[in-house]
Amino acid sequence: MKDILNKLITHKTLSKEEAKNTLVNISSGKYNQFICYIIFDCLHDEKYHIRGT
């Protein structure tokens, strides 16, 4: 999770697999509400992208 947050905060791109795993973990309740807020806040900003490979 730390790697994902660092990528998002530093405007790096998530791979398709990283994005998928992150969403699966969010939906299964593995991340607390604060972590989910940070992820969605970063993804909401147009500077952040999810790249399909």
MODELLER restraints for C-alpha pairs under 7 A, 6 or more apart:
rsr = mdl.restraints
at = mdl.atoms
rsr.add(forms.Gaussian(group=physical.xy_distance, feature=features.Distance(at['CA:7:A'], at['CA:13:A']), mean=6.74, stdev=0.5))
rsr.add(forms.Gaussian(group=physical.xy_distance, feature=features.Distance(at['CA:8:A'], at['CA:42:A']), mean=6.14, stdev=0.5))
rsr.add(forms.Gaussian(group=physical.xy_distance, feature=features.Distance(at['CA:8:A'], at['CA:48:A']), mean=6.75, stdev=0.5))
rsr.add(forms.Gaussian(group=physical.xy_distance, feature=features.Distance(at['CA:9:A'], at['CA:42:A']), mean=6.96, stdev=0.5))
rsr.add(forms.Gaussian(group=physical.xy_distance, feature=features.Distance(at['CA:11:A'], at['CA:47:A']), mean=6.68, stdev=0.5))
rsr.add(forms.Gaussian(group=physical.xy_distance, feature=features.Distance(at['CA:11:A'], at['CA:48:A']), mean=5.80, stdev=0.5))
rsr.add(forms.Gaussian(group=physical.xy_distance, feature=features.Distance(at['CA:13:A'], at['CA:48:A']), mean=6.74, stdev=0.5))
rsr.add(forms.Gaussian(group=physical.xy_distance, feature=features.Distance(at['CA:13:A'], at['CA:49:A']), mean=5.60, stdev=0.5))
rsr.add(forms.Gaussian(group=physical.xy_distance, feature=features.Distance(at['CA:13:A'], at['CA:50:A']), mean=5.82, stdev=0.5))
rsr.add(forms.Gaussian(group=physical.xy_distance, feature=features.Distance(at['CA:13:A'], at['CA:51:A']), mean=6.47, stdev=0.5))
rsr.add(forms.Gaussian(group=physical.xy_distance, feature=features.Distance(at['CA:14:A'], at['CA:49:A']), mean=6.98, stdev=0.5))
rsr.add(forms.Gaussian(group=physical.xy_distance, feature=features.Distance(at['CA:14:A'], at['CA:50:A']), mean=5.11, stdev=0.5))
rsr.add(forms.Gaussian(group=physical.xy_distance, feature=features.Distance(at['CA:14:A'], at['CA:51:A']), mean=6.12, stdev=0.5))
rsr.add(forms.Gaussian(group=physical.xy_distance, feature=features.Distance(at['CA:15:A'], at['CA:50:A']), mean=6.31, stdev=0.5))
rsr.add(forms.Gaussian(group=physical.xy_distance, feature=features.Distance(at['CA:15:A'], at['CA:51:A']), mean=5.33, stdev=0.5))
rsr.add(forms.Gaussian(group=physical.xy_distance, feature=features.Distance(at['CA:15:A'], at['CA:52:A']), mean=6.18, stdev=0.5))
rsr.add(forms.Gaussian(group=physical.xy_distance, feature=features.Distance(at['CA:15:A'], at['CA:53:A']), mean=6.77, stdev=0.5))
rsr.add(forms.Gaussian(group=physical.xy_distance, feature=features.Distance(at['CA:16:A'], at['CA:50:A']), mean=6.55, stdev=0.5))
rsr.add(forms.Gaussian(group=physical.xy_distance, feature=features.Distance(at['CA:16:A'], at['CA:51:A']), mean=5.72, stdev=0.5))
rsr.add(forms.Gaussian(group=physical.xy_distance, feature=features.Distance(at['CA:16:A'], at['CA:52:A']), mean=4.67, stdev=0.5))
rsr.add(forms.Gaussian(group=physical.xy_distance, feature=features.Distance(at['CA:16:A'], at['CA:53:A']), mean=6.15, stdev=0.5))
rsr.add(forms.Gaussian(group=physical.xy_distance, feature=features.Distance(at['CA:19:A'], at['CA:50:A']), mean=6.76, stdev=0.5))
rsr.add(forms.Gaussian(group=physical.xy_distance, feature=features.Distance(at['CA:25:A'], at['CA:31:A']), mean=6.71, stdev=0.5))
rsr.add(forms.Gaussian(group=physical.xy_distance, feature=features.Distance(at['CA:26:A'], at['CA:36:A']), mean=6.85, stdev=0.5))
rsr.add(forms.Gaussian(group=physical.xy_distance, feature=features.Distance(at['CA:42:A'], at['CA:48:A']), mean=6.49, stdev=0.5))
